[in-house]
Amino acid sequence: MARTIFCTHLNQEADGLDFQSLPGELGKKVFNNISKEAWGRWMSKQTMLINEKKLNLMSPDDRKFLEQQMVDFLFEGKEVQIDGYTPPDK
């Protein structure tokens, strides 16, 4: 049975994540407030950021950059800026 939460990113009730995918307090905040759908959207953005900016996940600076982008996207409602990417028309 799916766990239902109020997703702060989507601003609606939705299926919650199955497990805490990040450690620490930020991981708890994501687990308790972000839905599977919103997390999937972030994962797509994260992949684009890693590829376009050629981030090295072994670098503490690159990981910190990704974490800040995640917080901005999921909790602050800011769109991820990816150089050279234009989203498709809806």
C-alpha positions as CSV (number, residue, x, y, z in Angstrom):
1,M,0.0,0.0,0.0
2,A,1.4,3.4,-1.0
3,R,2.2,6.0,1.5
4,T,0.3,9.2,0.9
5,I,1.8,12.6,1.8
6,F,1.1,16.3,1.1
7,C,3.8,17.1,-1.5
8,T,5.1,20.6,-1.0
9,H,6.4,20.8,-4.5
10,L,3.2,19.8,-6.2
11,N,1.0,21.4,-3.5
12,Q,-1.3,18.4,-3.4
13,E,-1.7,14.9,-1.8
14,A,0.3,12.3,-3.7
15,D,2.2,9.0,-3.2
16,G,5.2,9.4,-1.0
17,L,8.6,7.9,-1.6
18,D,9.1,4.3,-0.6
19,F,12.3,4.9,1.4
20,Q,14.5,7.8,2.5
21,S,16.9,8.2,-0.4
22,L,19.2,10.9,1.2
23,P,20.9,10.8,4.6
24,G,20.4,13.3,7.4
25,E,17.8,16.0,8.1
26,L,17.5,16.9,4.4
27,G,16.7,13.3,3.6
28,K,14.0,13.2,6.2
29,K,12.5,16.5,4.9
30,V,12.5,15.1,1.3
31,F,11.0,11.7,2.5
32,N,8.2,13.5,4.5
33,N,7.3,16.3,2.1
34,I,8.2,15.2,-1.5
35,S,6.2,12.8,-3.7
36,K,7.4,10.1,-6.0
37,E,6.3,12.3,-9.0
38,A,8.2,15.4,-7.8
39,W,11.2,13.3,-7.0
40,G,11.1,11.8,-10.5
41,R,11.0,15.4,-11.9
42,W,14.0,16.3,-9.8
43,M,15.9,13.2,-10.9
44,S,15.4,14.2,-14.6
45,K,16.7,17.7,-13.8
46,Q,19.6,16.4,-11.9
47,T,20.7,14.1,-14.7
48,M,20.6,17.0,-17.1
49,L,22.6,19.2,-14.7
50,I,25.2,16.5,-14.3
51,N,25.6,16.0,-18.0
52,E,25.4,19.6,-19.2
53,K,27.7,21.0,-16.5
54,K,30.0,17.9,-16.5
55,L,29.7,17.6,-12.7
56,N,31.9,15.1,-10.9
57,L,29.9,13.5,-8.1
58,M,33.2,12.7,-6.2
59,S,33.7,16.5,-5.9
60,P,32.3,18.0,-2.6
61,D,31.8,21.3,-4.4
62,D,29.7,19.6,-7.2
63,R,27.7,17.7,-4.7
64,K,27.0,20.8,-2.7
65,F,25.9,22.6,-6.0
66,L,23.5,19.7,-6.8
67,E,22.1,19.7,-3.3
68,Q,21.4,23.5,-3.4
69,Q,19.8,23.1,-6.8
70,M,17.6,20.3,-5.4
71,V,16.5,22.4,-2.4
72,D,15.7,25.3,-4.7
73,F,13.7,23.1,-7.1
74,L,11.8,21.0,-4.6
75,F,11.2,23.4,-1.8
76,E,11.6,27.0,-3.2
77,G,9.8,26.5,-6.5
78,K,12.7,27.7,-8.5
79,E,13.3,26.3,-12.0
80,V,16.6,24.6,-12.7
81,Q,18.6,26.7,-15.2
82,I,20.4,24.4,-17.7
83,D,22.6,26.2,-20.3
84,G,21.5,25.5,-23.9
85,Y,18.2,23.8,-22.9
86,T,14.8,25.1,-24.0
87,P,11.8,23.3,-22.6
88,P,9.3,22.1,-25.1
89,D,6.1,24.1,-25.6
90,K,3.1,22.7,-23.7
